[in-house]
Amino acid sequence: MASRSSDAVGARGWGLAVFAVFAFFASSAPSAQAPDRARTEALARRATERLQVLQHEADRLAAEERSLLNDVKKLEIERQIRGEEVKRLDADTAKLRAELDDTVARMNTLEQSSKSETPQLRARLVEIYKLGQARYLRLLLSTPDLRRLGQSTRTVAALARLDRERIASHARTLDELKKTRQALEERQTQLAALRAAAQKASLAAQRAAQAKNDLIRDIDSKRDLNAQLAGELQTAQQKVQGALHDLASGGGATAESASLPLRPFRGDLEWPVAGTVARRFGRGAAANGMEIAALEGAEARAVHDGVVAFAGSFSGFGNLVILDHGSQTFSLYGDLLDIAVKKGDRIDQGRRLGTVGPTSSGVSGLYFELRVDGQPVDPLQWLRKR
């Protein structure tokens, strides 16, 4: 056992390569016995049950895809609405910008006018108020015609009033323009915030639609695979029905004609032994499979129908059973304490293959591996969840 433990990691690496060559060049197994009616009926029931599961899965995927397509349509409408909102806000912003530019231009013009006129106006007013009544007295004394005294007085008063009103009007207009400018700038800020929010919502809807389209593509792939697997299983089911017909009519039925492919049972295979995962696929010595911790002497059973391609001791695997499920799919059961089958045996799903023995690490457990299209796959994706 010590020497086996020391070379287990390396042996599993090259051992599987030897197995691939072995499986390819191995001599054909002895002819299997024709399945009896009970076994063939069990296969037919299993095929029917699995087809129902695949159909249920196809219906679920179709419903999920329809829901996603509806969501995508809603998101596209939302994105278009937000896009139109951005366009409208851009138009409002452009109009507002023009108004603001016009207001600023008017303010600049008024300020320039005020700069040139206000000093003179203010100077006249200051002069008038500084001189007070004396100003008027001097004006009266300088008037040669007393009859025009009233007219002159009114003229001076009118000029002073006009000067004051002109200065006040400039101030009021400038103040109104400043308020208008402030209101326009505040509105511009609001429009910018609204545009940013609309743009953000549009991008969010676009990203959400893209994510859902990605999910739809993934569902399409799953639906295609589901249809392919269902087709394979239906073909196998027809062969099983043909075998049943031959049995009923007294004819012969071959083992090959009464078998089911492994692929359609992905995610529905029974566990090969009752236990817990000690080492997952892709890690350490179990890189191509998994190790299941179990009590020594626990029964190891076939996860699917097949033919025993190998049964015996194999370096790095201890006692090993390899089942051929057809179409380059295999299941491997290593570290067995004993083997209960022999090469060439036709094995039904659930049949006892042997018992659990010690692994290379010294604890009891089963090494289990699945190969599809000749390549190792993660067994946990194929075994029934528990």
Secondary structure in CASP SS format (residue, H / E / C, confidence):
PFRMAT SS
TARGET T0000
AUTHOR 0000-0000-0000
METHOD secondary structure of the structure
MODEL  1
M C 1.00
A H 1.00
S H 1.00
R H 1.00
S H 1.00
S H 1.00
D C 1.00
A H 1.00
V H 1.00
G H 1.00
A H 1.00
R H 1.00
G H 1.00
W H 1.00
G H 1.00
L H 1.00
A H 1.00
V H 1.00
F H 1.00
A H 1.00
V H 1.00
F H 1.00
A H 1.00
F H 1.00
F H 1.00
A C 1.00
S C 1.00
S C 1.00
A C 1.00
P C 1.00
S C 1.00
A C 1.00
Q C 1.00
A C 1.00
P C 1.00
D C 1.00
R H 1.00
A H 1.00
R H 1.00
T H 1.00
E H 1.00
A H 1.00
L H 1.00
A H 1.00
R H 1.00
R H 1.00
A H 1.00
T H 1.00
E H 1.00
R H 1.00
L H 1.00
Q H 1.00
V H 1.00
L H 1.00
Q H 1.00
H H 1.00
E H 1.00
A H 1.00
D H 1.00
R H 1.00
L H 1.00
A H 1.00
A H 1.00
E H 1.00
E H 1.00
R H 1.00
S H 1.00
L H 1.00
L H 1.00
N H 1.00
D H 1.00
V H 1.00
K H 1.00
K H 1.00
L H 1.00
E H 1.00
I H 1.00
E H 1.00
R H 1.00
Q H 1.00
I H 1.00
R H 1.00
G H 1.00
E H 1.00
E H 1.00
V H 1.00
K H 1.00
R H 1.00
L H 1.00
D H 1.00
A H 1.00
D H 1.00
T H 1.00
A H 1.00
K H 1.00
L H 1.00
R H 1.00
A H 1.00
E H 1.00
L H 1.00
D H 1.00
D H 1.00
T H 1.00
V H 1.00
A H 1.00
R H 1.00
M H 1.00
N H 1.00
T H 1.00
L H 1.00
E H 1.00
Q H 1.00
S H 1.00
S H 1.00
K H 1.00
S H 1.00
E H 1.00
T H 1.00
P H 1.00
Q H 1.00
L H 1.00
R H 1.00
A H 1.00
R H 1.00
L H 1.00
V H 1.00
E H 1.00
I H 1.00
Y H 1.00
K H 1.00
L H 1.00
G C 1.00
Q H 1.00
A H 1.00
R H 1.00
Y H 1.00
L H 1.00
R H 1.00
L H 1.00
L H 1.00
L H 1.00
S C 1.00
T C 1.00
P C 1.00
D C 1.00
L H 1.00
R H 1.00
R H 1.00
L H 1.00
G H 1.00
Q H 1.00
S H 1.00
T H 1.00
R H 1.00
T H 1.00
V H 1.00
A H 1.00
A H 1.00
L H 1.00
A H 1.00
R H 1.00
L H 1.00
D H 1.00
R H 1.00
E H 1.00
R H 1.00
I H 1.00
A H 1.00
S H 1.00
H H 1.00
A H 1.00
R H 1.00
T H 1.00
L H 1.00
D H 1.00
E H 1.00
L H 1.00
K H 1.00
K H 1.00
T H 1.00
R H 1.00
Q H 1.00
A H 1.00
L H 1.00
E H 1.00
E H 1.00
R H 1.00
Q H 1.00
T H 1.00
Q H 1.00
L H 1.00
A H 1.00
A H 1.00
L H 1.00
R H 1.00
A H 1.00
A H 1.00
A H 1.00
Q H 1.00
K H 1.00
A H 1.00
S H 1.00
L H 1.00
A H 1.00
A H 1.00
Q H 1.00
R H 1.00
A H 1.00
A H 1.00
Q H 1.00
A H 1.00
K H 1.00
N H 1.00
D H 1.00
L H 1.00
I H 1.00
R H 1.00
D H 1.00
I H 1.00
D H 1.00
S H 1.00
K H 1.00
R H 1.00
D H 1.00
L H 1.00
N H 1.00
A H 1.00
Q H 1.00
L H 1.00
A H 1.00
G H 1.00
E H 1.00
L H 1.00
Q H 1.00
T H 1.00
A H 1.00
Q H 1.00
Q H 1.00
K H 1.00
V H 1.00
Q H 1.00
G H 1.00
A H 1.00
L H 1.00
H H 1.00
D H 1.00
L H 1.00
A H 1.00
S C 1.00
G C 1.00
G C 1.00
G C 1.00
A C 1.00
T C 1.00
A C 1.00
E H 1.00
S H 1.00
A H 1.00
S C 1.00
L C 1.00
P C 1.00
L C 1.00
R H 1.00
P H 1.00
F H 1.00
R C 1.00
G C 1.00
D C 1.00
L E 1.00
E C 1.00
W C 1.00
P C 1.00
V C 1.00
A C 1.00
G C 1.00
T E 1.00
V E 1.00
A E 1.00
R E 1.00
R C 1.00
F C 1.00
G C 1.00
R C 1.00
G H 1.00
A H 1.00
A H 1.00
A C 1.00
N C 1.00
G C 1.00
M E 1.00
E E 1.00
I E 1.00
A E 1.00
A C 1.00
L C 1.00
E C 1.00
G C 1.00
A C 1.00
E E 1.00
A E 1.00
R E 1.00
A C 1.00
V C 1.00
H C 1.00
D C 1.00
G E 1.00
V E 1.00
V E 1.00
A E 1.00
F E 1.00
A E 1.00
G E 1.00
S E 1.00
F E 1.00
S C 1.00
G C 1.00
F C 1.00
G E 1.00
N E 1.00
L E 1.00
V E 1.00
I E 1.00
L E 1.00
D E 1.00
H C 1.00
G C 1.00
S C 1.00
Q C 1.00
T E 1.00
F E 1.00
S E 1.00
L E 1.00
Y E 1.00
G E 1.00
D E 1.00
L E 1.00
L E 1.00
D E 1.00
I E 1.00
A C 1.00
V C 1.00
K C 1.00
K C 1.00
G C 1.00
D C 1.00
R E 1.00
I E 1.00
D C 1.00
Q C 1.00
G C 1.00
R C 1.00
R E 1.00
L E 1.00
G E 1.00
T E 1.00
V E 1.00
G E 1.00
P E 1.00
T C 1.00
S C 1.00
S C 1.00
G C 1.00
V C 1.00
S E 1.00
G E 1.00
L E 1.00
Y E 1.00
F E 1.00
E E 1.00
L E 1.00
R E 1.00
V E 1.00
D C 1.00
G C 1.00
Q E 1.00
P E 1.00
V E 1.00
D C 1.00
P H 1.00
L H 1.00
Q H 1.00
W C 1.00
L E 1.00
R C 1.00
K C 1.00
R C 1.00
END
